[in-house]
Amino acid sequence: MKDEGDAPRNALNEELHALRAEVARLNAHRFVRIHNSIPRLLLFNLARGLAFGLGTVLGASVLLSLLAWALSQVEFLPIIGEWVAQIARQIDSSVE
């Protein structure tokens, strides 16, 4: 005859075994392995920061040049047209 306490104990053992398997699976994950080592973590964050900075600078450059080009096409507006023409002249003089 089985003891009445065996069923909850077996369920608890199964849950504990499943939990251990899941923790082992998570510890083997690439993200956790990268962050387990301080030098690797620093290198990873340095590369991420460099990529973010480069992307920000390139994106801002493209966006601003498109904006300046679009504004240079609007020279017929009195105030904005003069302002854009002055910016275009400064850009042309700095390129030369």
C-alpha positions as YAML, in Angstrom:
chain: A
units: angstrom
residues:
- id: 1
  name: MET
  ca: [0.00, 0.00, 0.00]
- id: 2
  name: LYS
  ca: [1.28, 3.43, -0.94]
- id: 3
  name: ASP
  ca: [1.63, 6.16, 1.56]
- id: 4
  name: GLU
  ca: [-0.73, 9.10, 1.01]
- id: 5
  name: GLY
  ca: [2.21, 11.51, 1.16]
- id: 6
  name: ASP
  ca: [3.90, 9.87, -1.87]
- id: 7
  name: ALA
  ca: [1.68, 11.53, -4.50]
- id: 8
  name: PRO
  ca: [2.46, 15.13, -3.51]
- id: 9
  name: ARG
  ca: [6.10, 14.22, -2.98]
- id: 10
  name: ASN
  ca: [6.33, 12.64, -6.46]
- id: 11
  name: ALA
  ca: [4.67, 15.69, -8.00]
- id: 12
  name: LEU
  ca: [7.10, 17.93, -6.15]
- id: 13
  name: ASN
  ca: [10.06, 15.83, -7.34]
- id: 14
  name: GLU
  ca: [8.81, 16.04, -10.93]
- id: 15
  name: GLU
  ca: [8.42, 19.81, -10.66]
- id: 16
  name: LEU
  ca: [11.89, 20.12, -9.15]
- id: 17
  name: HIS
  ca: [13.37, 17.99, -11.94]
- id: 18
  name: ALA
  ca: [11.59, 20.12, -14.59]
- id: 19
  name: LEU
  ca: [12.82, 23.29, -12.89]
- id: 20
  name: ARG
  ca: [16.41, 22.04, -12.84]
- id: 21
  name: ALA
  ca: [16.19, 21.12, -16.52]
- id: 22
  name: GLU
  ca: [14.86, 24.58, -17.37]
- id: 23
  name: VAL
  ca: [17.58, 26.34, -15.37]
- id: 24
  name: ALA
  ca: [20.22, 24.22, -17.11]
- id: 25
  name: ARG
  ca: [18.72, 25.13, -20.49]
- id: 26
  name: LEU
  ca: [18.71, 28.84, -19.61]
- id: 27
  name: ASN
  ca: [22.31, 28.71, -18.36]
- id: 28
  name: ALA
  ca: [23.36, 27.19, -21.69]
- id: 29
  name: HIS
  ca: [21.70, 30.05, -23.62]
- id: 30
  name: ARG
  ca: [24.04, 32.31, -25.64]
- id: 31
  name: PHE
  ca: [22.86, 35.50, -23.92]
- id: 32
  name: VAL
  ca: [23.70, 34.13, -20.48]
- id: 33
  name: ARG
  ca: [27.06, 32.78, -21.65]
- id: 34
  name: ILE
  ca: [28.04, 36.21, -23.01]
- id: 35
  name: HIS
  ca: [27.08, 37.93, -19.79]
- id: 36
  name: ASN
  ca: [28.86, 35.39, -17.56]
- id: 37
  name: SER
  ca: [32.27, 36.87, -18.38]
- id: 38
  name: ILE
  ca: [33.05, 40.50, -17.54]
- id: 39
  name: PRO
  ca: [35.55, 40.99, -20.44]
- id: 40
  name: ARG
  ca: [33.07, 39.51, -22.91]
- id: 41
  name: LEU
  ca: [30.30, 41.67, -21.47]
- id: 42
  name: LEU
  ca: [32.45, 44.80, -21.81]
- id: 43
  name: LEU
  ca: [33.41, 43.92, -25.39]
- id: 44
  name: PHE
  ca: [29.79, 43.18, -26.30]
- id: 45
  name: ASN
  ca: [28.60, 46.50, -24.85]
- id: 46
  name: LEU
  ca: [31.47, 48.38, -26.53]
- id: 47
  name: ALA
  ca: [30.56, 46.92, -29.92]
- id: 48
  name: ARG
  ca: [26.90, 47.67, -29.30]
- id: 49
  name: GLY
  ca: [27.70, 51.27, -28.35]
- id: 50
  name: LEU
  ca: [29.92, 51.77, -31.40]
- id: 51
  name: ALA
  ca: [27.22, 50.43, -33.70]
- id: 52
  name: PHE
  ca: [24.59, 52.62, -32.05]
- id: 53
  name: GLY
  ca: [26.77, 55.72, -32.32]
- id: 54
  name: LEU
  ca: [27.66, 55.08, -35.94]
- id: 55
  name: GLY
  ca: [24.05, 54.42, -36.84]
- id: 56
  name: THR
  ca: [22.95, 57.60, -35.09]
- id: 57
  name: VAL
  ca: [25.53, 59.75, -36.89]
- id: 58
  name: LEU
  ca: [24.83, 58.24, -40.31]
- id: 59
  name: GLY
  ca: [21.07, 58.42, -39.84]
- id: 60
  name: ALA
  ca: [21.22, 62.05, -38.70]
- id: 61
  name: SER
  ca: [23.49, 62.94, -41.62]
- id: 62
  name: VAL
  ca: [21.15, 61.40, -44.16]
- id: 63
  name: LEU
  ca: [18.08, 62.91, -42.54]
- id: 64
  name: LEU
  ca: [19.55, 66.40, -42.32]
- id: 65
  name: SER
  ca: [20.87, 66.34, -45.88]
- id: 66
  name: LEU
  ca: [17.44, 65.26, -47.14]
- id: 67
  name: LEU
  ca: [15.81, 67.99, -45.07]
- id: 68
  name: ALA
  ca: [18.25, 70.61, -46.38]
- id: 69
  name: TRP
  ca: [17.65, 69.44, -49.95]
- id: 70
  name: ALA
  ca: [13.88, 69.55, -49.48]
- id: 71
  name: LEU
  ca: [14.08, 73.03, -47.98]
- id: 72
  name: SER
  ca: [16.31, 74.21, -50.82]
- id: 73
  name: GLN
  ca: [13.50, 73.33, -53.20]
- id: 74
  name: VAL
  ca: [11.21, 75.78, -51.35]
- id: 75
  name: GLU
  ca: [13.00, 79.00, -52.27]
- id: 76
  name: PHE
  ca: [9.79, 80.75, -53.26]
- id: 77
  name: LEU
  ca: [8.71, 81.30, -49.64]
- id: 78
  name: PRO
  ca: [9.94, 84.73, -48.55]
- id: 79
  name: ILE
  ca: [11.48, 84.09, -45.12]
- id: 80
  name: ILE
  ca: [12.28, 80.40, -45.40]
- id: 81
  name: GLY
  ca: [13.58, 80.73, -48.95]
- id: 82
  name: GLU
  ca: [16.22, 83.29, -47.97]
- id: 83
  name: TRP
  ca: [17.22, 81.28, -44.94]
- id: 84
  name: VAL
  ca: [17.53, 78.07, -46.98]
- id: 85
  name: ALA
  ca: [19.47, 79.84, -49.72]
- id: 86
  name: GLN
  ca: [21.92, 81.13, -47.11]
- id: 87
  name: ILE
  ca: [22.34, 77.62, -45.67]
- id: 88
  name: ALA
  ca: [22.88, 76.21, -49.18]
- id: 89
  name: ARG
  ca: [25.54, 78.88, -49.88]
- id: 90
  name: GLN
  ca: [27.34, 78.02, -46.61]
- id: 91
  name: ILE
  ca: [27.24, 74.32, -47.42]
- id: 92
  name: ASP
  ca: [28.58, 74.96, -50.93]
- id: 93
  name: SER
  ca: [31.38, 77.19, -49.61]
- id: 94
  name: SER
  ca: [32.41, 74.64, -46.97]
- id: 95
  name: VAL
  ca: [32.51, 71.85, -49.55]
- id: 96
  name: GLU
  ca: [34.82, 73.81, -51.81]
...
